[in-house]
C-alpha cells in the first residue's frame, strides 16, 4: 500500500514538472548588438569623442605646464641654494602627483560620462526586451554574451527574439554583406 502511495506521489510530481517544462519558452539576444543599432548611438559617440578630446586637452595643458616648470628648475638648479632646490623639488613632485591624479580622475570621469550617456539607451532596449518577452510568452531571456564571454553556448534552432526587439524599437536587422559567411 505504501509503495503505491509513494509511486502515485512521484507520478504526480513528474507530471507537474512535465507540465511546467512545456510552459518554458526561452529566448536569447545580444543587448550590445541592439544598442549599436540605436540611432542615438551616433550622437553618443560624437559626444564621447568631444568629451575625451576636452579631457586630453586639459591633461596636455597640465603636462606642458609641468614640463616647463621642470625645465626652468633644471636651468636654475645650479644657482639655487640647497633649501630652495629642495623646496622646488618638493613642489615639482607635488605637481607630478597632481598631474597623475588628474589623469586618473579623467579616466573615472570618462567612464561616468559613458555610463550617463548610455543609460537611457540601455533602459530603452531593456524595456523593449521585457515588452517583447511578455507579448510573446517567453519565460526566460538570456544574454548571448556578457562582455566578451559567451553565455549562450548552444541553441538548437535560430531564435527570432532579437528581430522582435528590433521591430519593437522601430529598427531593422542589418543584412549581411553579399558573400559574407552566414
FENRA-V638924 format. One record per residue. SS is DSSP state (A for helix, B for strand, O for the rest). OMEGA is omega in whole degrees, -180 to 180 (NA if undefined). Layout:
ss->(SS:SS)
omega->(OMEGA:OMEGA)
//
This chain:
ss->(O:A:A:A:A:A:A:A:A:A:A:A:A:A:A:A:A:A:A:A:A:A:A:O:O:B:B:B:B:O:A:A:A:A:A:A:A:O:O:A:A:A:A:A:A:A:A:A:A:A:A:A:A:A:A:A:A:A:A:A:A:A:A:A:A:A:A:A:A:A:A:A:A:A:A:A:A:A:A:O:O:A:A:A:A:A:A:A:A:A:A:A:A:A:A:A:A:A:A:A:A:A:A:A:A:A:A:A:A:A:A:A:A:A:A:A:A:A:A:A:A:A:A:A:A:A:A:A:A:A:A:A:A:A:A:O:O:O:O:B:B:B:B:O:B:B:O:O:B:B:O:O:O:O:O:O:O:O:O:O:A:A:A:A:A:A:A:A:O:O:O:O:O:O:O:O:O:O:O:O:O:O)
omega->(-180:-178:179:180:180:179:178:179:179:179:178:179:180:179:178:179:-180:178:179:-179:179:-179:-179:172:-173:176:177:178:179:-176:-179:179:180:-179:180:-180:-178:-178:180:-174:179:179:178:178:179:179:179:179:178:-179:179:179:178:179:-179:178:179:179:-179:178:180:180:178:178:178:180:177:-180:177:180:178:178:-178:180:-175:-173:-177:-176:-178:173:179:-180:-180:179:179:179:-179:178:177:178:180:177:178:179:179:178:178:179:179:178:179:178:178:179:179:178:178:180:178:179:179:179:178:-179:180:-179:-177:-174:180:179:178:-180:179:-180:180:178:178:178:-180:-179:-180:179:-180:-178:-176:175:173:177:-179:173:180:172:178:180:171:-172:180:-176:178:175:-180:-177:-179:170:-175:-178:-179:180:-177:-175:-179:179:179:179:178:178:178:180:-180:-179:177:175:179:178:179:178:-180:178:-180:177:-180:NA)
//
